Amino acid sequence: MPRKLKVVHKYDLPMHGFVTHRLPDGFEVIHVETQAGSPRVWLHVPEGTKPAVQVRFRIIMTGEAIDLNEYTHIGTFMLGDGAYVAHAYQEKEWRVL
């Protein structure tokens, strides 16, 4: 049986608000963190695949409301040397390209 390899890819996230990324189907979020002061999300992506879905990510700050019927929490990270805490969410419904 052939092995199914995954590749780690990194995508930018906003400090606050929304961003949409075109991603290969079968991706998996593995980490959310800041790098050089900017939020990022790292994903496992099936090797050799091309973008097939459009996925929306949302960043909110502590104290803001979000509809958990629409979004899944994928990570929490600090901004401003720990002065602010932000929370990353991934929309549950994706648009197929």
Sequence and secondary structure as in RCSB ss.txt:
>XXXX:A:sequence
MPRKLKVVHKYDLPMHGFVTHRLPDGFEVIHVETQAGSPRVWLHVPEGTKPAVQVRFRIIMTGEAIDLNEYTHIG
TFMLGDGAYVAHAYQEKEWRVL
>XXXX:A:secstr
     EEEEEEE  SSEEEEEEE TT EEEEEEEETTEEEEEEEEETT    EEEEEEEEETT    TTTEEEEE
EEEETTTTEEEEEEEESS EE 
